[in-house]
Amino acid sequence: MGKIEELETINGEGYQLTTLDKAIALARANSVWPLPFATSCCGIEFMATMGSAYDLSRFGMERMSFTPRQADLLIVAGTISKKLGPVLKRVYEQMAEPKWVLSVGACACSGGIFDTYSVLQGIDRIIPVDVYVPGCPPRPEQIIEGVMNIHELVKKESSRRRYSDEYKHLMSSYQIEIEQHGDAK
Amino acid sequence: MEMQNNQDFLAAIQAQFGADVLAHDIAFDILNIEITPSQIHLVIEWLQQHPTLNVNYLTNIAGIHYPESAGREFAVVYQLHSWKNNIRLRIKGYLPKENLHIATVTDLFAGANWMERETYDFFGICFDGHPDLRRILNMEDMDYFPMRKEYVLEDATREDKDDRFFGRNNNEL
């Protein structure tokens, strides 16, 4: 028996075995490309997280993807007004599977201090969220903690999760169509 | 040419539009003049084209809601600026809630376009003659005018807030 990170493998003379699912999950977890959807002060904290002092690129996240097409992780950092809601949902829908969402800060998680008619009271009202990072704004360490939790999800998730009933049910509850393999829009 | 001051402005406007100047005062060195709403377009046009007053810049248009003042529930405030005289002034017009109509000034100042849309968006005041009077900042499908005082500030769809913890439940006080 051997190990790659925490992944159990079967080792022999000149070979190392594991399941394809687990190997893919490990590769994915170490190359999550984020799309920063930053609107306010949490975005500034996220910039610090990307910068040299905290250095997100240590985790295979060197490349920020400013197009949803090549992004794996949507990082929503900041207040989302109701008018911006449909834009955010559109961005999420344009991301290719598999995709994850990290909600950074009180505003993205719940509307925060902006309990008002013009602000969306949490992005989970329009798109599913995988990990919530509380704080107003959270420090870069907290954002990294959130990213680490995303990595844990990515490692444990089936590479065919979009075919699962739970996932289909979740997406239909948000009125989001799931793209099946081969029918890219 | 000599610079005109607040008093010169007031005297000139009163001389030209006497009966339509309903009230005036100077607050924080800025001249405030209340004008009959139907005459506001005329007054602003006259101020803009006047050779010495030369009010060439429209800083802002805003609305105000005074729910308690009967017959004059809504105010439209025009903040104007004369660069040459270094004088700012406010023109106010009061409208009754039954008839929220006032003439647009987009023909005088192109910048009034978005300001009037904003005032319409938040207060429901209609600017007659505006080329494209629709909501600008709020959701297009919003069915009320949120800055009117009868509507609460808070988001109506939120269920996780217990009013007792936010000092909003008067029965508890």
Boltz contact constraints between the chains, C-beta under 6 A:
constraints:
  - contact:
      token1: [A, 82]
      token2: [B, 139]
      max_distance: 6.0
  - contact:
      token1: [A, 83]
      token2: [B, 139]
      max_distance: 6.0
  - contact:
      token1: [A, 115]
      token2: [B, 154]
      max_distance: 6.0
  - contact:
      token1: [A, 115]
      token2: [B, 155]
      max_distance: 6.0
  - contact:
      token1: [A, 116]
      token2: [B, 153]
      max_distance: 6.0
  - contact:
      token1: [A, 117]
      token2: [B, 146]
      max_distance: 6.0
  - contact:
      token1: [A, 117]
      token2: [B, 155]
      max_distance: 6.0
  - contact:
      token1: [A, 121]
      token2: [B, 155]
      max_distance: 6.0
  - contact:
      token1: [A, 121]
      token2: [B, 158]
      max_distance: 6.0
